[in-house]
Amino acid sequence: MEITTKSGFTCEIDPETLNNMELVDALAEVQNGNKLAYPTVCLLILGRETRARLYDHLRNEAGRVPPEDVDRELTEIMSALGTPAKN
């Protein structure tokens, strides 16, 4: 499924990506306050190449990737796949 976020990031994500218990576990960790599990969520949904493209898309003038921007984009992507993301 092709998804384009409001910021203009476009990616191809298989909706079956969400059918993964490891993703559910990582989301539960995030929900329970473990923000360090969020990179795992990002990797499990996007894969390495797409995650790298997202980071490059969001990189600011200082060369940093703001976590809140990644959260916003990933929330949009998960919503488009039919599952609300929750932090």
DRENKENU-581042 format. One record per residue: residue number from 1; residue in one letter; x, y, z of N, C-alpha, C in turn. Coordinates in nm, 3 decimals. Atoms other than C-alpha are relative to their C-alpha. Example, Ala and Ser with C-alpha at 12.3 -4.5 7.8 and 13.67 -1.06 7.14 Angstrom:
2
{seq:1 type:A n.px:0.089 n.py:-0.119 n.pz:0.000 ca.px:1.230 ca.py:-0.450 ca.pz:0.780 c.px:0.090 c.py:0.120 c.pz:0.000}
{seq:2 type:S n.px:-0.082 n.py:-0.119 n.pz:-0.006 ca.px:1.367 ca.py:-0.106 ca.pz:0.714 c.px:-0.077 c.py:0.109 c.pz:0.073}
END
This chain:
87
{seq:1 type:M n.px:0.085 n.py:-0.116 n.pz:0.000 ca.px:0.000 ca.py:0.000 ca.pz:0.000 c.px:0.090 c.py:0.124 c.pz:0.000}
{seq:2 type:E n.px:-0.078 n.py:-0.123 n.pz:0.005 ca.px:0.142 ca.py:0.338 ca.pz:-0.095 c.px:-0.062 c.py:0.103 c.pz:0.094}
{seq:3 type:I n.px:0.045 n.py:-0.098 n.pz:-0.098 ca.px:0.121 ca.py:0.598 ca.pz:0.179 c.px:0.081 c.py:0.128 c.pz:-0.018}
{seq:4 type:T n.px:-0.066 n.py:-0.131 n.pz:0.002 ca.px:0.200 ca.py:0.969 ca.pz:0.160 c.px:-0.048 c.py:0.077 c.pz:0.121}
{seq:5 type:T n.px:0.034 n.py:-0.076 n.pz:-0.121 ca.px:0.213 ca.py:1.167 ca.pz:0.482 c.px:-0.022 c.py:0.147 c.pz:-0.036}
{seq:6 type:K n.px:0.026 n.py:-0.142 n.pz:0.022 ca.px:0.114 ca.py:1.532 ca.pz:0.519 c.px:0.127 c.py:0.078 c.pz:-0.033}
{seq:7 type:S n.px:-0.126 n.py:-0.070 n.pz:0.027 ca.px:0.482 ca.py:1.631 ca.pz:0.509 c.px:0.057 c.py:-0.034 c.pz:-0.138}
{seq:8 type:G n.px:-0.044 n.py:0.037 n.pz:0.134 ca.px:0.518 ca.py:1.464 ca.pz:0.169 c.px:0.086 c.py:-0.125 c.pz:-0.007}
{seq:9 type:F n.px:-0.076 n.py:0.125 n.pz:0.002 ca.px:0.701 ca.py:1.145 ca.pz:0.273 c.px:-0.087 c.py:-0.109 c.pz:-0.059}
{seq:10 type:T n.px:0.073 n.py:0.108 n.pz:0.066 ca.px:0.594 ca.py:0.855 ca.pz:0.049 c.px:0.074 c.py:-0.131 c.pz:0.024}
{seq:11 type:C n.px:-0.059 n.py:0.132 n.pz:-0.020 ca.px:0.649 ca.py:0.488 ca.pz:0.126 c.px:-0.101 c.py:-0.107 c.pz:-0.039}
{seq:12 type:E n.px:0.081 n.py:0.118 n.pz:0.034 ca.px:0.520 ca.py:0.146 ca.pz:0.030 c.px:0.007 c.py:-0.094 c.pz:0.120}
{seq:13 type:I n.px:0.005 n.py:0.086 n.pz:-0.118 ca.px:0.408 ca.py:-0.061 ca.pz:0.331 c.px:-0.103 c.py:-0.109 c.pz:-0.024}
{seq:14 type:D n.px:0.092 n.py:0.113 n.pz:0.008 ca.px:0.252 ca.py:-0.407 ca.pz:0.324 c.px:-0.088 c.py:0.003 c.pz:0.125}
{seq:15 type:P n.px:0.088 n.py:-0.003 n.pz:-0.118 ca.px:-0.057 ca.py:-0.393 ca.pz:0.551 c.px:0.020 c.py:-0.120 c.pz:0.093}
{seq:16 type:E n.px:-0.027 n.py:0.118 n.pz:-0.084 ca.px:0.040 ca.py:-0.742 ca.pz:0.674 c.px:0.113 c.py:0.023 c.pz:0.098}
{seq:17 type:T n.px:-0.108 n.py:-0.036 n.pz:-0.093 ca.px:0.335 ca.py:-0.573 ca.pz:0.846 c.px:-0.054 c.py:0.011 c.pz:0.141}
{seq:18 type:L n.px:0.060 n.py:-0.018 n.pz:-0.133 ca.px:0.097 ca.py:-0.501 ca.pz:1.134 c.px:-0.036 c.py:-0.133 c.pz:0.066}
{seq:19 type:N n.px:0.035 n.py:0.132 n.pz:-0.051 ca.px:0.022 ca.py:-0.873 ca.pz:1.173 c.px:0.128 c.py:-0.067 c.pz:0.051}
{seq:20 type:N n.px:-0.129 n.py:0.044 n.pz:-0.050 ca.px:0.337 ca.py:-0.927 ca.pz:1.379 c.px:0.002 c.py:0.016 c.pz:0.152}
{seq:21 type:M n.px:0.001 n.py:-0.005 n.pz:-0.146 ca.px:0.349 ca.py:-1.017 ca.pz:1.746 c.px:0.119 c.py:0.079 c.pz:0.056}
{seq:22 type:E n.px:-0.114 n.py:-0.079 n.pz:-0.046 ca.px:0.696 ca.py:-0.862 ca.pz:1.779 c.px:-0.032 c.py:0.150 c.pz:-0.004}
{seq:23 type:L n.px:0.044 n.py:-0.139 n.pz:0.008 ca.px:0.543 ca.py:-0.532 ca.pz:1.668 c.px:-0.095 c.py:0.032 c.pz:0.115}
{seq:24 type:V n.px:0.093 n.py:-0.019 n.pz:-0.112 ca.px:0.263 ca.py:-0.572 ca.pz:1.923 c.px:0.077 c.py:0.013 c.pz:0.131}
{seq:25 type:D n.px:-0.083 n.py:-0.007 n.pz:-0.120 ca.px:0.524 ca.py:-0.638 ca.pz:2.193 c.px:0.069 c.py:0.136 c.pz:0.011}
{seq:26 type:A n.px:-0.071 n.py:-0.128 n.pz:0.001 ca.px:0.722 ca.py:-0.327 ca.pz:2.093 c.px:-0.096 c.py:0.116 c.pz:0.027}
{seq:27 type:L n.px:0.100 n.py:-0.103 n.pz:-0.025 ca.px:0.407 ca.py:-0.113 ca.pz:2.085 c.px:-0.044 c.py:0.000 c.pz:0.147}
{seq:28 type:A n.px:0.037 n.py:0.009 n.pz:-0.142 ca.px:0.314 ca.py:-0.241 ca.pz:2.432 c.px:0.109 c.py:0.062 c.pz:0.087}
{seq:29 type:E n.px:-0.111 n.py:-0.061 n.pz:-0.074 ca.px:0.659 ca.py:-0.139 ca.pz:2.557 c.px:-0.010 c.py:0.152 c.pz:-0.007}
{seq:30 type:V n.px:0.015 n.py:-0.145 n.pz:0.016 ca.px:0.608 ca.py:0.211 ca.pz:2.415 c.px:-0.118 c.py:0.049 c.pz:0.084}
{seq:31 type:Q n.px:0.121 n.py:-0.038 n.pz:-0.073 ca.px:0.258 ca.py:0.226 ca.pz:2.564 c.px:0.025 c.py:0.000 c.pz:0.151}
{seq:32 type:N n.px:-0.033 n.py:0.009 n.pz:-0.142 ca.px:0.403 ca.py:0.129 ca.pz:2.902 c.px:0.108 c.py:0.098 c.pz:0.042}
{seq:33 type:G n.px:-0.093 n.py:-0.106 n.pz:-0.037 ca.px:0.641 ca.py:0.423 ca.pz:2.891 c.px:0.144 c.py:-0.021 c.pz:-0.042}
{seq:34 type:N n.px:-0.136 n.py:0.025 n.pz:0.045 ca.px:0.952 ca.py:0.265 ca.pz:2.740 c.px:0.022 c.py:0.063 c.pz:-0.137}
{seq:35 type:K n.px:-0.020 n.py:-0.071 n.pz:0.126 ca.px:1.035 ca.py:0.524 ca.pz:2.476 c.px:0.117 c.py:-0.057 c.pz:-0.080}
{seq:36 type:L n.px:-0.112 n.py:0.061 n.pz:0.071 ca.px:1.350 ca.py:0.329 ca.pz:2.389 c.px:-0.046 c.py:-0.114 c.pz:-0.092}
{seq:37 type:A n.px:0.054 n.py:0.104 n.pz:0.088 ca.px:1.126 ca.py:0.068 ca.pz:2.223 c.px:-0.049 c.py:0.060 c.pz:-0.131}
{seq:38 type:Y n.px:0.055 n.py:-0.064 n.pz:0.120 ca.px:1.010 ca.py:0.324 ca.pz:1.966 c.px:0.083 c.py:-0.024 c.pz:-0.126}
{seq:39 type:P n.px:-0.077 n.py:0.032 n.pz:0.121 ca.px:1.304 ca.py:0.269 ca.pz:1.726 c.px:-0.030 c.py:-0.140 c.pz:-0.053}
{seq:40 type:T n.px:0.035 n.py:0.135 n.pz:0.043 ca.px:1.210 ca.py:-0.101 ca.pz:1.720 c.px:-0.133 c.py:0.002 c.pz:-0.074}
{seq:41 type:V n.px:0.130 n.py:-0.014 n.pz:0.068 ca.px:0.851 ca.py:-0.009 ca.pz:1.629 c.px:0.022 c.py:0.055 c.pz:-0.141}
{seq:42 type:C n.px:-0.029 n.py:-0.065 n.pz:0.129 ca.px:0.982 ca.py:0.214 ca.pz:1.351 c.px:0.064 c.py:-0.100 c.pz:-0.097}
{seq:43 type:L n.px:-0.068 n.py:0.098 n.pz:0.084 ca.px:1.211 ca.py:-0.059 ca.pz:1.218 c.px:-0.093 c.py:-0.111 c.pz:-0.045}
{seq:44 type:L n.px:0.091 n.py:0.110 n.pz:0.035 ca.px:0.943 ca.py:-0.329 ca.pz:1.229 c.px:-0.106 c.py:0.044 c.pz:-0.102}
{seq:45 type:I n.px:0.100 n.py:-0.048 n.pz:0.094 ca.px:0.697 ca.py:-0.113 ca.pz:1.035 c.px:0.063 c.py:0.040 c.pz:-0.133}
{seq:46 type:L n.px:-0.058 n.py:-0.057 n.pz:0.121 ca.px:0.928 ca.py:0.056 ca.pz:0.787 c.px:0.110 c.py:-0.082 c.pz:-0.063}
{seq:47 type:G n.px:-0.119 n.py:0.067 n.pz:0.051 ca.px:1.230 ca.py:-0.169 ca.pz:0.750 c.px:0.116 c.py:0.100 c.pz:-0.003}
{seq:48 type:R n.px:-0.120 n.py:-0.084 n.pz:-0.009 ca.px:1.587 ca.py:-0.035 ca.pz:0.739 c.px:0.006 c.py:0.109 c.pz:-0.107}
{seq:49 type:E n.px:-0.013 n.py:-0.097 n.pz:0.109 ca.px:1.582 ca.py:0.135 ca.pz:0.399 c.px:-0.103 c.py:0.112 c.pz:0.009}
{seq:50 type:T n.px:0.106 n.py:-0.100 n.pz:-0.008 ca.px:1.249 ca.py:0.311 ca.pz:0.441 c.px:0.018 c.py:0.087 c.pz:0.124}
{seq:51 type:R n.px:-0.027 n.py:-0.078 n.pz:-0.120 ca.px:1.339 ca.py:0.415 ca.pz:0.795 c.px:0.110 c.py:0.102 c.pz:-0.027}
{seq:52 type:A n.px:-0.109 n.py:-0.093 n.pz:0.034 ca.px:1.663 ca.py:0.570 ca.pz:0.664 c.px:-0.052 c.py:0.113 c.pz:-0.088}
{seq:53 type:R n.px:0.058 n.py:-0.104 n.pz:0.085 ca.px:1.465 ca.py:0.756 ca.pz:0.397 c.px:-0.085 c.py:0.096 c.pz:0.081}
{seq:54 type:L n.px:0.081 n.py:-0.085 n.pz:-0.086 ca.px:1.222 ca.py:0.883 ca.pz:0.660 c.px:0.089 c.py:0.093 c.pz:0.082}
{seq:55 type:Y n.px:-0.091 n.py:-0.082 n.pz:-0.078 ca.px:1.507 ca.py:1.004 ca.pz:0.880 c.px:0.060 c.py:0.111 c.pz:-0.085}
{seq:56 type:D n.px:-0.055 n.py:-0.102 n.pz:0.089 ca.px:1.664 ca.py:1.184 ca.pz:0.584 c.px:-0.105 c.py:0.106 c.pz:-0.034}
{seq:57 type:H n.px:0.110 n.py:-0.092 n.pz:0.030 ca.px:1.326 ca.py:1.338 ca.pz:0.500 c.px:-0.024 c.py:0.098 c.pz:0.115}
{seq:58 type:L n.px:0.031 n.py:-0.081 n.pz:-0.118 ca.px:1.291 ca.py:1.470 ca.pz:0.856 c.px:0.121 c.py:0.073 c.pz:0.058}
{seq:59 type:R n.px:-0.123 n.py:-0.059 n.pz:-0.054 ca.px:1.652 ca.py:1.574 ca.pz:0.916 c.px:-0.006 c.py:0.153 c.pz:-0.005}
{seq:60 type:N n.px:0.005 n.py:-0.145 n.pz:-0.006 ca.px:1.675 ca.py:1.937 ca.pz:1.028 c.px:0.135 c.py:0.062 c.pz:-0.041}
{seq:61 type:E n.px:-0.120 n.py:-0.072 n.pz:0.044 ca.px:1.939 ca.py:2.203 ca.pz:0.949 c.px:0.123 c.py:-0.042 c.pz:0.079}
{seq:62 type:A n.px:-0.112 n.py:0.042 n.pz:-0.085 ca.px:2.155 ca.py:2.080 ca.pz:1.238 c.px:0.040 c.py:-0.145 c.pz:-0.025}
{seq:63 type:G n.px:-0.032 n.py:0.140 n.pz:0.031 ca.px:2.155 ca.py:1.727 ca.pz:1.091 c.px:-0.066 c.py:-0.100 c.pz:0.092}
{seq:64 type:R n.px:0.068 n.py:0.088 n.pz:-0.096 ca.px:1.932 ca.py:1.586 ca.pz:1.363 c.px:-0.139 c.py:-0.037 c.pz:-0.050}
{seq:65 type:V n.px:0.134 n.py:0.047 n.pz:0.032 ca.px:1.612 ca.py:1.387 ca.pz:1.330 c.px:-0.084 c.py:0.011 c.pz:0.128}
{seq:66 type:P n.px:0.079 n.py:-0.018 n.pz:-0.122 ca.px:1.361 ca.py:1.515 ca.pz:1.590 c.px:-0.095 c.py:-0.119 c.pz:0.025}
{seq:67 type:P n.px:0.086 n.py:0.114 n.pz:-0.030 ca.px:1.188 ca.py:1.221 ca.pz:1.764 c.px:-0.149 c.py:0.031 c.pz:-0.015}
{seq:68 type:E n.px:0.143 n.py:-0.034 n.pz:0.011 ca.px:0.856 ca.py:1.408 ca.pz:1.773 c.px:-0.045 c.py:0.001 c.pz:-0.146}
{seq:69 type:D n.px:0.035 n.py:0.004 n.pz:0.143 ca.px:0.865 ca.py:1.436 ca.pz:1.392 c.px:-0.015 c.py:-0.144 c.pz:-0.048}
{seq:70 type:V n.px:0.011 n.py:0.143 n.pz:0.034 ca.px:0.928 ca.py:1.061 ca.pz:1.358 c.px:-0.131 c.py:-0.054 c.pz:0.054}
{seq:71 type:D n.px:0.126 n.py:0.045 n.pz:-0.062 ca.px:0.639 ca.py:0.998 ca.pz:1.597 c.px:-0.120 c.py:0.044 c.pz:-0.084}
{seq:72 type:R n.px:0.112 n.py:-0.053 n.pz:0.081 ca.px:0.407 ca.py:1.220 ca.pz:1.391 c.px:-0.014 c.py:-0.078 c.pz:-0.131}
{seq:73 type:E n.px:0.004 n.py:0.070 n.pz:0.129 ca.px:0.502 ca.py:1.051 ca.pz:1.063 c.px:-0.044 c.py:-0.146 c.pz:0.017}
{seq:74 type:L n.px:0.035 n.py:0.140 n.pz:-0.022 ca.px:0.479 ca.py:0.699 ca.pz:1.202 c.px:-0.146 c.py:-0.015 c.pz:0.041}
{seq:75 type:T n.px:0.141 n.py:0.002 n.pz:-0.038 ca.px:0.141 ca.py:0.777 ca.pz:1.357 c.px:-0.087 c.py:0.012 c.pz:-0.125}
{seq:76 type:E n.px:0.074 n.py:-0.014 n.pz:0.126 ca.px:0.016 ca.py:0.891 ca.pz:1.015 c.px:0.005 c.py:-0.128 c.pz:-0.082}
{seq:77 type:I n.px:-0.017 n.py:0.124 n.pz:0.078 ca.px:0.155 ca.py:0.579 ca.pz:0.847 c.px:-0.085 c.py:-0.110 c.pz:0.059}
{seq:78 type:M n.px:0.079 n.py:0.105 n.pz:-0.063 ca.px:-0.004 ca.py:0.346 ca.pz:1.101 c.px:-0.150 c.py:0.026 c.pz:-0.014}
{seq:79 type:S n.px:0.141 n.py:-0.033 n.pz:0.020 ca.px:-0.336 ca.py:0.530 ca.pz:1.075 c.px:-0.044 c.py:-0.034 c.pz:-0.141}
{seq:80 type:A n.px:0.032 n.py:0.032 n.pz:0.139 ca.px:-0.327 ca.py:0.492 ca.pz:0.698 c.px:-0.010 c.py:-0.150 c.pz:-0.021}
{seq:81 type:L n.px:0.007 n.py:0.147 n.pz:0.010 ca.px:-0.269 ca.py:0.119 ca.pz:0.745 c.px:-0.122 c.py:-0.056 c.pz:0.072}
{seq:82 type:G n.px:0.123 n.py:0.044 n.pz:-0.064 ca.px:-0.583 ca.py:0.106 ca.pz:0.957 c.px:0.014 c.py:-0.029 c.pz:0.147}
{seq:83 type:T n.px:-0.020 n.py:0.023 n.pz:-0.141 ca.px:-0.434 ca.py:0.082 ca.pz:1.304 c.px:0.049 c.py:0.128 c.pz:0.063}
{seq:84 type:P n.px:-0.046 n.py:-0.123 n.pz:-0.062 ca.px:-0.413 ca.py:0.386 ca.pz:1.526 c.px:0.126 c.py:-0.023 c.pz:0.083}
{seq:85 type:A n.px:-0.121 n.py:0.004 n.pz:-0.081 ca.px:-0.068 ca.py:0.445 ca.pz:1.673 c.px:-0.025 c.py:0.077 c.pz:0.128}
{seq:86 type:K n.px:0.024 n.py:-0.065 n.pz:-0.128 ca.px:-0.062 ca.py:0.541 ca.pz:2.037 c.px:0.130 c.py:0.001 c.pz:0.077}
{seq:87 type:N n.px:-0.118 n.py:-0.013 n.pz:-0.086 ca.px:0.224 ca.py:0.673 ca.pz:2.250 c.px:-0.042 c.py:0.044 c.pz:0.136}
END
